């Protein structure tokens, strides 16, 4: 046999061996995902449900809540001793893009902490964040017009006046396979928003996506303090079970934030 012939056979053997090795590797890798591979078939529940990846991300952001014997309404006081016992969690706030060309370019989001406490009749949150300005202007009441008087609408010149605000958002359906969209929920995934405004106070709103926010006519216990460049706002909600997703948002009035222009968190999970 000539050297050229031996070389041709050796090269063909190497090519066939390499192809066989690739087939073996692919087969072994695919076998890991076949039913019954490596023993009994994996139950459907253990393989996960749609949205489990989202829940896994939320589960990594866990809020540990303190327990107390007080009624939930008592937790509206930021000075309540339970808040010293509640473990604070630093939450990462994200900045929404500018909505209007006249919007100010927001700086980085402020540091924020959240604490949670459970009472027999409710779940309360204490949200704390840094804010160099207290945007809580006094709004004057308009005087009622006399009988037969003509009304003339005059647009305000204070177009740059907005209020500091904060909110806690929870899904209405907490048994869904996946959390609703973080942008005010979605169709088929509505949310309740416990909204506190530095001027108007607390109000409960509902939404099913951007542009759908509506007042429910309900309120909730809340209280706010501003000291040394820091807001502390309490939110007292109906009792939330373990595993409930919650999200948070704050608005800085001095930066022109309002509506969808705000600082917001991802979904967190109560434990």
KOLKOL-111469 format. One record per residue (C-alpha): residue number from 1; x, y, z. Coordinates in steps of 0.1 Angstrom, whole numbers, plus 5000, padded with zeros to 4 digits. Example, Ala and Ser with C-alpha at 12.3 -4.5 7.8 and 13.67 -1.06 7.14 Angstrom:
% residues 2
+-----+------+-------+------+
!   k ! east ! north !   up !
+-----+------+-------+------+
!   1 ! 5123 !  4955 ! 5078 !
!   2 ! 5137 !  4989 ! 5071 !
+-----+------+-------+------+
% end
This chain:
% residues 271
+-----+------+-------+------+
!   k ! east ! north !   up !
+-----+------+-------+------+
!   1 ! 5000 !  5000 ! 5000 !
!   2 ! 5015 !  5034 ! 4990 !
!   3 ! 5019 !  5062 ! 5016 !
!   4 ! 4994 !  5082 ! 4997 !
!   5 ! 4968 !  5054 ! 5000 !
!   6 ! 4975 !  5050 ! 5038 !
!   7 ! 4971 !  5088 ! 5042 !
!   8 ! 4938 !  5087 ! 5024 !
!   9 ! 4924 !  5059 ! 5046 !
!  10 ! 4936 !  5076 ! 5078 !
!  11 ! 4920 !  5109 ! 5069 !
!  12 ! 4887 !  5092 ! 5061 !
!  13 ! 4888 !  5073 ! 5093 !
!  14 ! 4894 !  5105 ! 5113 !
!  15 ! 4864 !  5122 ! 5096 !
!  16 ! 4841 !  5093 ! 5103 !
!  17 ! 4852 !  5091 ! 5139 !
!  18 ! 4846 !  5128 ! 5144 !
!  19 ! 4811 !  5126 ! 5129 !
!  20 ! 4803 !  5096 ! 5151 !
!  21 ! 4815 !  5115 ! 5182 !
!  22 ! 4793 !  5145 ! 5174 !
!  23 ! 4762 !  5122 ! 5169 !
!  24 ! 4769 !  5106 ! 5203 !
!  25 ! 4772 !  5139 ! 5221 !
!  26 ! 4740 !  5152 ! 5205 !
!  27 ! 4721 !  5121 ! 5214 !
!  28 ! 4733 !  5121 ! 5250 !
!  29 ! 4723 !  5158 ! 5253 !
!  30 ! 4689 !  5153 ! 5238 !
!  31 ! 4682 !  5122 ! 5260 !
!  32 ! 4683 !  5145 ! 5291 !
!  33 ! 4650 !  5161 ! 5279 !
!  34 ! 4632 !  5129 ! 5269 !
!  35 ! 4604 !  5116 ! 5291 !
!  36 ! 4617 !  5090 ! 5314 !
!  37 ! 4653 !  5099 ! 5310 !
!  38 ! 4674 !  5092 ! 5340 !
!  39 ! 4645 !  5074 ! 5358 !
!  40 ! 4609 !  5081 ! 5363 !
!  41 ! 4592 !  5108 ! 5342 !
!  42 ! 4594 !  5143 ! 5357 !
!  43 ! 4559 !  5154 ! 5368 !
!  44 ! 4544 !  5182 ! 5348 !
!  45 ! 4543 !  5204 ! 5379 !
!  46 ! 4581 !  5200 ! 5385 !
!  47 ! 4588 !  5211 ! 5350 !
!  48 ! 4574 !  5245 ! 5358 !
!  49 ! 4545 !  5266 ! 5345 !
!  50 ! 4544 !  5295 ! 5321 !
!  51 ! 4557 !  5326 ! 5339 !
!  52 ! 4578 !  5306 ! 5364 !
!  53 ! 4609 !  5324 ! 5352 !
!  54 ! 4593 !  5357 ! 5361 !
!  55 ! 4583 !  5344 ! 5395 !
!  56 ! 4618 !  5332 ! 5401 !
!  57 ! 4631 !  5367 ! 5394 !
!  58 ! 4605 !  5382 ! 5418 !
!  59 ! 4612 !  5356 ! 5445 !
!  60 ! 4648 !  5368 ! 5447 !
!  61 ! 4635 !  5402 ! 5458 !
!  62 ! 4619 !  5391 ! 5491 !
!  63 ! 4604 !  5414 ! 5517 !
!  64 ! 4605 !  5399 ! 5552 !
!  65 ! 4576 !  5412 ! 5573 !
!  66 ! 4574 !  5417 ! 5610 !
!  67 ! 4545 !  5405 ! 5630 !
!  68 ! 4527 !  5426 ! 5656 !
!  69 ! 4496 !  5425 ! 5678 !
!  70 ! 4485 !  5460 ! 5669 !
!  71 ! 4455 !  5467 ! 5647 !
!  72 ! 4466 !  5476 ! 5611 !
!  73 ! 4454 !  5512 ! 5615 !
!  74 ! 4480 !  5517 ! 5643 !
!  75 ! 4508 !  5509 ! 5618 !
!  76 ! 4500 !  5540 ! 5599 !
!  77 ! 4521 !  5558 ! 5624 !
!  78 ! 4557 !  5560 ! 5612 !
!  79 ! 4569 !  5562 ! 5648 !
!  80 ! 4552 !  5529 ! 5658 !
!  81 ! 4578 !  5507 ! 5674 !
!  82 ! 4571 !  5478 ! 5650 !
!  83 ! 4590 !  5497 ! 5623 !
!  84 ! 4622 !  5495 ! 5643 !
!  85 ! 4618 !  5457 ! 5645 !
!  86 ! 4609 !  5453 ! 5608 !
!  87 ! 4638 !  5444 ! 5586 !
!  88 ! 4645 !  5471 ! 5560 !
!  89 ! 4651 !  5461 ! 5524 !
!  90 ! 4669 !  5484 ! 5499 !
!  91 ! 4649 !  5486 ! 5467 !
!  92 ! 4663 !  5495 ! 5434 !
!  93 ! 4643 !  5522 ! 5417 !
!  94 ! 4644 !  5526 ! 5379 !
!  95 ! 4639 !  5558 ! 5359 !
!  96 ! 4613 !  5560 ! 5332 !
!  97 ! 4623 !  5576 ! 5299 !
!  98 ! 4612 !  5612 ! 5292 !
!  99 ! 4576 !  5613 ! 5279 !
! 100 ! 4575 !  5649 ! 5267 !
! 101 ! 4603 !  5670 ! 5251 !
! 102 ! 4598 !  5696 ! 5279 !
! 103 ! 4605 !  5670 ! 5306 !
! 104 ! 4636 !  5675 ! 5327 !
! 105 ! 4663 !  5649 ! 5323 !
! 106 ! 4660 !  5630 ! 5356 !
! 107 ! 4691 !  5622 ! 5375 !
! 108 ! 4698 !  5589 ! 5391 !
! 109 ! 4670 !  5574 ! 5412 !
! 110 ! 4671 !  5581 ! 5449 !
! 111 ! 4680 !  5555 ! 5476 !
! 112 ! 4649 !  5539 ! 5490 !
! 113 ! 4640 !  5514 ! 5517 !
! 114 ! 4609 !  5494 ! 5524 !
! 115 ! 4597 !  5477 ! 5556 !
! 116 ! 4567 !  5455 ! 5560 !
! 117 ! 4546 !  5446 ! 5590 !
! 118 ! 4516 !  5423 ! 5595 !
! 119 ! 4487 !  5428 ! 5618 !
! 120 ! 4457 !  5406 ! 5622 !
! 121 ! 4436 !  5427 ! 5599 !
! 122 ! 4460 !  5441 ! 5574 !
! 123 ! 4495 !  5445 ! 5559 !
! 124 ! 4514 !  5477 ! 5562 !
! 125 ! 4545 !  5492 ! 5544 !
! 126 ! 4568 !  5519 ! 5554 !
! 127 ! 4585 !  5534 ! 5524 !
! 128 ! 4615 !  5557 ! 5529 !
! 129 ! 4634 !  5576 ! 5502 !
! 130 ! 4657 !  5606 ! 5499 !
! 131 ! 4644 !  5638 ! 5483 !
! 132 ! 4662 !  5671 ! 5486 !
! 133 ! 4630 !  5691 ! 5482 !
! 134 ! 4596 !  5689 ! 5499 !
! 135 ! 4571 !  5694 ! 5471 !
! 136 ! 4539 !  5699 ! 5489 !
! 137 ! 4525 !  5733 ! 5478 !
! 138 ! 4494 !  5747 ! 5493 !
! 139 ! 4465 !  5746 ! 5469 !
! 140 ! 4440 !  5774 ! 5473 !
! 141 ! 4403 !  5767 ! 5471 !
! 142 ! 4384 !  5784 ! 5444 !
! 143 ! 4355 !  5806 ! 5456 !
! 144 ! 4320 !  5796 ! 5444 !
! 145 ! 4307 !  5819 ! 5417 !
! 146 ! 4276 !  5840 ! 5424 !
! 147 ! 4242 !  5832 ! 5409 !
! 148 ! 4242 !  5839 ! 5372 !
! 149 ! 4279 !  5848 ! 5371 !
! 150 ! 4298 !  5839 ! 5340 !
! 151 ! 4328 !  5816 ! 5345 !
! 152 ! 4360 !  5821 ! 5326 !
! 153 ! 4386 !  5793 ! 5326 !
! 154 ! 4421 !  5806 ! 5330 !
! 155 ! 4450 !  5782 ! 5326 !
! 156 ! 4475 !  5781 ! 5354 !
! 157 ! 4509 !  5796 ! 5349 !
! 158 ! 4524 !  5772 ! 5374 !
! 159 ! 4531 !  5745 ! 5347 !
! 160 ! 4562 !  5734 ! 5365 !
! 161 ! 4545 !  5727 ! 5399 !
! 162 ! 4541 !  5690 ! 5407 !
! 163 ! 4538 !  5671 ! 5440 !
! 164 ! 4559 !  5644 ! 5457 !
! 165 ! 4540 !  5612 ! 5455 !
! 166 ! 4545 !  5575 ! 5462 !
! 167 ! 4525 !  5543 ! 5455 !
! 168 ! 4523 !  5506 ! 5463 !
! 169 ! 4510 !  5483 ! 5435 !
! 170 ! 4495 !  5448 ! 5440 !
! 171 ! 4479 !  5425 ! 5414 !
! 172 ! 4442 !  5419 ! 5419 !
! 173 ! 4446 !  5383 ! 5409 !
! 174 ! 4475 !  5370 ! 5430 !
! 175 ! 4470 !  5334 ! 5418 !
! 176 ! 4480 !  5340 ! 5382 !
! 177 ! 4508 !  5320 ! 5367 !
! 178 ! 4528 !  5352 ! 5360 !
! 179 ! 4529 !  5387 ! 5374 !
! 180 ! 4511 !  5413 ! 5353 !
! 181 ! 4531 !  5440 ! 5335 !
! 182 ! 4550 !  5463 ! 5358 !
! 183 ! 4535 !  5493 ! 5338 !
! 184 ! 4502 !  5496 ! 5356 !
! 185 ! 4491 !  5460 ! 5349 !
! 186 ! 4476 !  5448 ! 5316 !
! 187 ! 4444 !  5436 ! 5301 !
! 188 ! 4435 !  5404 ! 5319 !
! 189 ! 4460 !  5413 ! 5347 !
! 190 ! 4445 !  5443 ! 5366 !
! 191 ! 4462 !  5459 ! 5396 !
! 192 ! 4453 !  5480 ! 5426 !
! 193 ! 4474 !  5510 ! 5432 !
! 194 ! 4476 !  5525 ! 5467 !
! 195 ! 4485 !  5560 ! 5458 !
! 196 ! 4497 !  5587 ! 5482 !
! 197 ! 4500 !  5623 ! 5471 !
! 198 ! 4517 !  5650 ! 5493 !
! 199 ! 4487 !  5673 ! 5487 !
! 200 ! 4457 !  5652 ! 5482 !
! 201 ! 4466 !  5623 ! 5505 !
! 202 ! 4458 !  5586 ! 5500 !
! 203 ! 4435 !  5571 ! 5473 !
! 204 ! 4430 !  5536 ! 5459 !
! 205 ! 4432 !  5534 ! 5421 !
! 206 ! 4428 !  5505 ! 5396 !
! 207 ! 4445 !  5499 ! 5363 !
! 208 ! 4447 !  5474 ! 5335 !
! 209 ! 4476 !  5489 ! 5316 !
! 210 ! 4491 !  5522 ! 5307 !
! 211 ! 4465 !  5550 ! 5303 !
! 212 ! 4438 !  5531 ! 5321 !
! 213 ! 4443 !  5543 ! 5357 !
! 214 ! 4410 !  5552 ! 5374 !
! 215 ! 4400 !  5563 ! 5409 !
! 216 ! 4379 !  5538 ! 5428 !
! 217 ! 4365 !  5563 ! 5453 !
! 218 ! 4382 !  5544 ! 5481 !
! 219 ! 4409 !  5555 ! 5505 !
! 220 ! 4432 !  5537 ! 5529 !
! 221 ! 4452 !  5546 ! 5561 !
! 222 ! 4484 !  5564 ! 5554 !
! 223 ! 4507 !  5590 ! 5570 !
! 224 ! 4538 !  5609 ! 5558 !
! 225 ! 4566 !  5628 ! 5574 !
! 226 ! 4594 !  5648 ! 5558 !
! 227 ! 4626 !  5653 ! 5578 !
! 228 ! 4662 !  5662 ! 5568 !
! 229 ! 4656 !  5655 ! 5531 !
! 230 ! 4638 !  5622 ! 5536 !
! 231 ! 4602 !  5611 ! 5531 !
! 232 ! 4587 !  5584 ! 5553 !
! 233 ! 4552 !  5572 ! 5541 !
! 234 ! 4531 !  5544 ! 5555 !
! 235 ! 4506 !  5524 ! 5535 !
! 236 ! 4481 !  5502 ! 5553 !
! 237 ! 4466 !  5476 ! 5529 !
! 238 ! 4442 !  5447 ! 5533 !
! 239 ! 4459 !  5415 ! 5545 !
! 240 ! 4482 !  5401 ! 5519 !
! 241 ! 4491 !  5364 ! 5520 !
! 242 ! 4526 !  5350 ! 5516 !
! 243 ! 4540 !  5351 ! 5481 !
! 244 ! 4520 !  5382 ! 5472 !
! 245 ! 4538 !  5403 ! 5446 !
! 246 ! 4542 !  5440 ! 5453 !
! 247 ! 4559 !  5469 ! 5435 !
! 248 ! 4567 !  5505 ! 5445 !
! 249 ! 4570 !  5539 ! 5429 !
! 250 ! 4579 !  5574 ! 5439 !
! 251 ! 4575 !  5608 ! 5421 !
! 252 ! 4598 !  5638 ! 5426 !
! 253 ! 4577 !  5669 ! 5420 !
! 254 ! 4607 !  5692 ! 5417 !
! 255 ! 4619 !  5672 ! 5387 !
! 256 ! 4586 !  5675 ! 5369 !
! 257 ! 4576 !  5639 ! 5375 !
! 258 ! 4540 !  5630 ! 5372 !
! 259 ! 4518 !  5603 ! 5356 !
! 260 ! 4541 !  5577 ! 5340 !
! 261 ! 4572 !  5598 ! 5346 !
! 262 ! 4585 !  5584 ! 5379 !
! 263 ! 4609 !  5561 ! 5397 !
! 264 ! 4596 !  5525 ! 5399 !
! 265 ! 4607 !  5492 ! 5412 !
! 266 ! 4604 !  5456 ! 5399 !
! 267 ! 4580 !  5431 ! 5415 !
! 268 ! 4590 !  5420 ! 5450 !
! 269 ! 4576 !  5390 ! 5469 !
! 270 ! 4562 !  5391 ! 5505 !
! 271 ! 4575 !  5365 ! 5529 !
+-----+------+-------+------+
% end
